[in-house]
Amino acid sequence: MGISENKPLTELPLPPSQDAHNVAIRLLEAGFAPIATHEHPTLETKVFGRLFKSPVGLAAGFDKQGRVLSPLLRLGLGYVEVL
C-alpha cells in the first residue's frame, strides 16, 4: 500500500516530536525558511490597541535559546515570542 491510497494521516509514520523540533531548528539555522515578501492588510489584527501584521504568531517554547530569531522574524508572523 502506497501513500497515494488514502491512508489517514494518523497512520503515517512520524518522527518523535523532539527530533522533528531539532530538524526544524537546524533547517532554520541553515537558511531553509521562506521569507514573507508582502503583507496583506486584511490580515492585520488589533489587540488591546496594538496592531499585528498577522493574526498568526509563534508562542514561547519553540526557540528557547533564541538560536533562530532572525529567520523566525522573516516568516511573516504577527509576533514571535522567545523565552
N, C-alpha and C positions, 0 to 999 in steps of 0.2 A: 504494500500500500504506500503510495507516494503522498507528498504534501498536497498535491492537487486533488485529492479525493475527499475534500470537505471534512477534514478531521477537525474536531473542535480545538480551539486554541488551548484549552485546559489540558489537552492530551499531548501537546507538543513538548519535547524535552527543553527545559530551560536551565541555564546555569544557576548556581546558588546566588542569592541576591548580592552578597558581598563581592563575589567575583565579577558580577555584572557592573557593580558600582566602581570597582577598581579599573575595569576596562574603560568605562565612560570617562573617568578622571584622566587616565593615560591618553585617551584619544583627544580630549580637550587640551592637554598639555602639549601634544604633538601638533596641534593646529587643525585637527579634523573637526571643525564645527562650522555650521552655516553662519553667515553674517547677515543680519537684518539690514536690508538696503533701503527700506522705506517704512514710513509709519502711516497708519490709516486712521483718520480722525474718528471714525465710528467705533474704534476700539478704546478710545480714551475714556477713562473712568475717574470720577472724582469721589474721594472718600475722605470724610472729615476735613474738607477744604483742601485736600492735597490731590493734585492731578497726576494720574498714572497714564503712561502712553499705551498700556495694555492691561487688561484685567487678569492676565496670566503672569504669575511670578514664581520664584523659586524660594521656598522657605528654608530656614536654617536646618543644617544637618547634612546637606549634600556635599558641601566642600568645607568641612570643619577646620581644616588648616589654611584655608584661603589660597590653595595652590593654583586654582584656575579661575580666579576672579575676573581677569580681563576677558578671557573667552566667554565666560558666562554673561558678562555685561553686553557683549556684542550679539547675543542671541535674539534680542528684541523683546525681552521680558519686561513687564511693567516694573518689577523690583527683583532684587537679588539680595537675600539675607544670609550673612555669614556669621556664625558664632563659633 
